[in-house]
Amino acid sequence: MRSDAYEVHVLLQDLDGGSPRWWRERSGAGPPRTVLELHVPPRRGAVWIARHWACDRARESAVPDESLPDIELLTSELVANAIVHGPGGEVEVRFSVDSDCVRVEVSDTSAGRPQVRRPDPGTPGGQGLRLVSMLATEWGHGRRAGRTGNTVWFTLSI
C-alpha cells in the first residue's frame, strides 16, 4: 500500500533541563492542501518550538510575510494554553495551508472545555483566547474525535 505521508524525526533539547528527546513531525502532501503535524512535550519550552515550527512551515508554503507575526502569536497562545491548562500529555500541533487560508490546530488531552475569559485589565494572563478571537479570521474548538481531549484551531486569510 503506497502512502504519500512521511515522517521526520525532530530533536528537541533542553525543554525541561533534562536529556534531549526525539519527537516526530508528520507530513501528508496533496493538492491543494498540505498538512504538517508536530508533537511536543508539555513543557514551556515547547511553546517556542511550536511557534517557530509553524512560522517555518508558513514561510516554506509561501505565506506572505505580513501574516507571520499573527501565526507566531496565535500558535504560541494555543500551545501555551494546552500546556498550562492540560493534564500534562503530549500536545499536537497541526499546520495546513491552501491557496487562501492558513489553519493551525492544537490538541491536548484535557477533559475541560476551552473558555474565553474576561479577566480584570490589571490581571496578568488570561487573554490568550481573546487575542485569538480578535486576530484570527475564524477560530473554534471541539472534542478530539475518538480520543480524550480538545482541539482548538484558528484560520487566517492570506
HUWO-V979125 format. One record per run of one state. SS is the DSSP state (a for helix, b for strand, c for the rest). FROM is the first residue (numbers start at 0). TO is the last residue. If there is no record, write none. Layout:
ss=(SS SS)
from=(FROM FROM)
to=(TO TO)
This chain:
ss=(c b c b c b c a c a c b c b c a c b c b c)
from=(0 4 12 20 30 32 40 44 60 64 85 90 97 100 108 127 135 137 143 149 157)
to=(3 11 19 29 31 39 43 59 63 84 89 96 99 107 126 134 136 142 148 156 157)
